[in-house]
Amino acid sequence: MIPTITAFETSPDRGRGLARDMGVRWALEEVGQAYEVRLVSFQAMKEAAHRARNPFGQIPTYEEGELVLFESGAIVFHIAEQHPGLLPPDPHARARAITWMFAALNTVEPPIVDRQVTIFVDGKESWGKQRLAAVEERIRKRLAELSTHLGQDDWLDAEFSAGDLMMVTVLRRLGTSGLMEEYPNLAAYVARGEARPAFGRAFAAQLAVFETHAAG
Protein backbone atom coordinates (compact mmCIF):
# COMPACT_ATOMS: atom_id res chain seq x y z
CA MET A 1 0.00 0.00 0.00
CA ILE A 2 1.36 3.41 -0.98
CA PRO A 3 1.15 5.89 1.91
CA THR A 4 0.05 9.50 1.50
CA ILE A 5 1.67 12.39 3.30
CA THR A 6 0.60 16.01 3.48
CA ALA A 7 2.81 19.00 2.76
CA PHE A 8 2.48 22.75 2.30
CA GLU A 9 0.93 23.84 -0.96
CA THR A 10 3.14 26.92 -0.69
CA SER A 11 5.97 26.36 1.78
CA PRO A 12 7.04 29.36 3.89
CA ASP A 13 10.65 28.13 3.73
CA ARG A 14 10.73 28.83 -0.03
CA GLY A 15 11.86 25.33 -0.93
CA ARG A 16 14.83 25.09 1.43
CA GLY A 17 13.70 21.76 2.85
CA LEU A 18 13.00 23.09 6.35
CA ALA A 19 9.29 22.27 6.49
CA ARG A 20 8.55 19.20 8.57
CA ASP A 21 7.50 17.03 5.67
CA MET A 22 11.18 16.97 4.64
CA GLY A 23 12.23 14.43 7.29
CA VAL A 24 9.31 12.18 6.37
CA ARG A 25 10.12 12.40 2.66
CA TRP A 26 13.76 11.62 3.43
CA ALA A 27 12.85 8.57 5.52
CA LEU A 28 10.58 7.23 2.78
CA GLU A 29 13.33 7.72 0.21
CA GLU A 30 15.89 5.98 2.44
CA VAL A 31 13.78 2.83 2.68
CA GLY A 32 12.68 2.91 -0.97
CA GLN A 33 8.99 3.36 -0.21
CA ALA A 34 6.93 5.11 -2.88
CA TYR A 35 4.50 7.69 -1.54
CA GLU A 36 1.92 10.20 -2.62
CA VAL A 37 1.64 13.80 -1.46
CA ARG A 38 -1.53 15.73 -0.70
CA LEU A 39 -0.76 19.45 -0.82
CA VAL A 40 -2.71 21.64 1.61
CA SER A 41 -3.09 25.39 1.83
CA PHE A 42 -2.81 27.29 5.10
CA GLN A 43 -6.58 27.66 5.12
CA ALA A 44 -7.17 23.95 4.46
CA MET A 45 -4.82 23.02 7.31
CA LYS A 46 -7.24 24.58 9.79
CA GLU A 47 -10.39 23.01 8.37
CA ALA A 48 -12.14 19.94 9.73
CA ALA A 49 -10.95 17.52 7.05
CA HIS A 50 -7.30 18.15 7.87
CA ARG A 51 -7.84 18.44 11.62
CA ALA A 52 -9.25 14.91 11.48
CA ARG A 53 -5.72 13.88 10.51
CA ASN A 54 -3.90 16.31 12.80
CA PRO A 55 -5.95 17.96 15.55
CA PHE A 56 -3.41 20.79 15.74
CA GLY A 57 -3.83 21.75 12.08
CA GLN A 58 -0.21 21.17 11.08
CA ILE A 59 1.79 19.19 8.53
CA PRO A 60 2.92 16.54 7.88
CA THR A 61 0.39 13.80 8.29
CA TYR A 62 0.72 10.20 7.14
CA GLU A 63 -2.04 7.90 5.91
CA GLU A 64 -1.62 4.19 5.23
CA GLY A 65 -4.94 2.43 4.88
CA GLU A 66 -6.83 3.03 8.10
CA LEU A 67 -3.71 4.24 9.91
CA VAL A 68 -3.40 8.01 10.25
CA LEU A 69 -0.39 9.56 11.99
CA PHE A 70 0.85 13.06 12.72
CA GLU A 71 4.09 14.48 14.18
CA SER A 72 7.15 14.02 11.99
CA GLY A 73 9.12 12.08 14.62
CA ALA A 74 6.31 9.57 15.12
CA ILE A 75 5.92 9.15 11.36
CA VAL A 76 9.64 8.59 10.80
CA PHE A 77 9.68 6.09 13.67
CA HIS A 78 6.77 4.19 12.09
CA ILE A 79 8.53 4.12 8.72
CA ALA A 80 11.74 2.91 10.37
CA GLU A 81 9.87 0.12 12.15
CA GLN A 82 8.14 -1.04 8.98
CA HIS A 83 11.18 -1.12 6.68
CA PRO A 84 14.82 -2.17 7.07
CA GLY A 85 17.55 0.45 6.84
CA LEU A 86 16.79 3.09 9.45
CA LEU A 87 16.95 1.10 12.68
CA PRO A 88 19.79 -1.38 13.38
CA PRO A 89 18.85 -5.04 13.89
CA ASP A 90 20.85 -5.28 17.13
CA PRO A 91 18.42 -4.48 20.01
CA HIS A 92 20.87 -2.23 21.87
CA ALA A 93 21.90 -0.31 18.76
CA ARG A 94 18.23 0.02 17.83
CA ALA A 95 17.42 1.46 21.26
CA ARG A 96 20.28 3.95 20.95
CA ALA A 97 19.06 5.06 17.50
CA ILE A 98 15.60 5.69 18.92
CA THR A 99 17.18 7.63 21.80
CA TRP A 100 18.91 9.90 19.29
CA MET A 101 15.59 10.53 17.55
CA PHE A 102 14.17 11.77 20.83
CA ALA A 103 17.32 13.76 21.58
CA ALA A 104 17.08 15.56 18.25
CA LEU A 105 13.48 16.62 18.82
CA ASN A 106 13.40 17.09 22.60
CA THR A 107 16.89 18.33 23.49
CA VAL A 108 18.53 19.90 20.43
CA GLU A 109 15.60 21.37 18.52
CA PRO A 110 13.78 23.46 21.19
CA PRO A 111 16.37 26.26 21.48
CA ILE A 112 16.80 26.27 17.69
CA VAL A 113 13.07 26.84 17.21
CA ASP A 114 13.18 29.41 20.03
CA ARG A 115 15.82 31.30 18.04
CA GLN A 116 13.53 31.48 15.03
CA VAL A 117 10.67 32.73 17.18
CA THR A 118 12.95 35.32 18.79
CA ILE A 119 14.04 36.66 15.39
CA PHE A 120 10.62 36.79 13.74
CA VAL A 121 8.41 37.65 16.73
CA ASP A 122 10.63 39.42 19.25
CA GLY A 123 13.15 40.98 16.87
CA LYS A 124 11.65 44.46 16.97
CA GLU A 125 11.41 44.61 20.75
CA SER A 126 13.95 46.66 22.70
CA TRP A 127 15.10 43.50 24.45
CA GLY A 128 15.14 41.38 21.29
CA LYS A 129 18.90 41.38 20.76
CA GLN A 130 19.57 40.50 24.38
CA ARG A 131 17.13 37.61 24.22
CA LEU A 132 18.61 36.38 20.94
CA ALA A 133 22.08 36.33 22.46
CA ALA A 134 20.83 34.27 25.40
CA VAL A 135 19.04 31.81 23.12
CA GLU A 136 22.12 31.40 20.94
CA GLU A 137 24.20 30.59 24.00
CA ARG A 138 21.73 27.82 24.82
CA ILE A 139 22.14 26.52 21.28
CA ARG A 140 25.93 26.64 21.55
CA LYS A 141 25.76 24.59 24.73
CA ARG A 142 23.81 21.85 22.97
CA LEU A 143 25.99 21.99 19.88
CA ALA A 144 29.15 21.74 21.97
CA GLU A 145 27.81 18.69 23.77
CA LEU A 146 26.75 17.08 20.51
CA SER A 147 30.09 17.92 18.91
CA THR A 148 31.97 16.28 21.77
CA HIS A 149 29.91 13.11 21.43
CA LEU A 150 30.32 12.92 17.66
CA GLY A 151 34.04 13.60 17.66
CA GLN A 152 35.48 12.45 14.33
CA ASP A 153 32.87 9.74 13.72
CA ASP A 154 30.66 9.88 10.67
CA TRP A 155 27.41 9.16 12.51
CA LEU A 156 26.08 9.32 16.06
CA ASP A 157 26.29 5.57 16.69
CA ALA A 158 28.39 3.63 14.16
CA GLU A 159 25.95 3.38 11.23
CA PHE A 160 23.53 5.92 9.77
CA SER A 161 20.10 5.56 11.38
CA ALA A 162 16.80 7.33 11.93
CA GLY A 163 18.56 9.11 14.79
CA ASP A 164 20.96 10.75 12.34
CA LEU A 165 18.14 11.51 9.93
CA MET A 166 16.24 13.43 12.60
CA MET A 167 19.36 15.13 13.99
CA VAL A 168 20.52 16.37 10.58
CA THR A 169 16.99 17.55 9.82
CA VAL A 170 16.98 19.57 13.05
CA LEU A 171 20.49 21.01 12.62
CA ARG A 172 19.66 22.21 9.11
CA ARG A 173 17.26 24.68 10.70
CA LEU A 174 20.27 26.71 11.79
CA GLY A 175 20.85 27.50 8.12
CA THR A 176 22.94 30.63 7.67
CA SER A 177 23.03 31.50 11.39
CA GLY A 178 26.79 30.95 11.47
CA LEU A 179 26.48 28.78 14.57
CA MET A 180 27.23 25.52 12.79
CA GLU A 181 30.53 26.89 11.50
CA GLU A 182 31.73 27.11 15.09
CA TYR A 183 31.65 23.28 15.20
CA PRO A 184 33.34 21.98 12.03
CA ASN A 185 32.63 18.33 12.81
CA LEU A 186 28.91 19.07 13.07
CA ALA A 187 28.95 21.06 9.84
CA ALA A 188 30.63 18.09 8.15
CA TYR A 189 28.08 15.75 9.75
CA VAL A 190 25.19 17.73 8.26
CA ALA A 191 26.95 17.80 4.89
CA ARG A 192 27.26 13.99 4.98
CA GLY A 193 23.54 13.70 5.60
CA GLU A 194 22.74 16.09 2.76
CA ALA A 195 25.05 14.11 0.45
CA ARG A 196 23.01 10.94 0.82
CA PRO A 197 21.13 10.13 -2.42
CA ALA A 198 17.85 9.69 -0.53
CA PHE A 199 18.16 13.20 0.92
CA GLY A 200 18.79 14.57 -2.57
CA ARG A 201 15.66 12.91 -3.93
CA ALA A 202 13.54 14.16 -1.03
CA PHE A 203 14.91 17.69 -1.33
CA ALA A 204 14.30 17.79 -5.07
CA ALA A 205 10.71 16.59 -4.61
CA GLN A 206 9.79 19.25 -2.08
CA LEU A 207 11.62 21.97 -4.04
CA ALA A 208 9.67 21.05 -7.18
CA VAL A 209 6.42 21.73 -5.32
CA PHE A 210 7.59 25.20 -4.33
CA GLU A 211 8.91 26.05 -7.79
CA THR A 212 5.69 24.88 -9.45
CA HIS A 213 3.50 27.04 -7.24
CA ALA A 214 5.92 30.00 -7.39
CA ALA A 215 5.81 29.87 -11.18
CA GLY A 216 2.03 29.70 -11.13
Protein Blocks (a to p, Z undefined) as FASTA:
>chain_A
ZZdddddfbacklonopafklmmmmmmmmnopacddddddfklmmmmklmmmmmnopacd
ddehjbccehjklmmmmmmmmpghjacfblklmmmmmmmmmmmmmmmmmmmmmmmmmmmm
mmmpmklmmmmmmmmmmmmmmmmmmmmmnmmafbfnopacfklmmmmmmmmmnmmnommm
mmmmlmmmmmmmmmpmklmmmmmmmmmmmmmmmmZZ
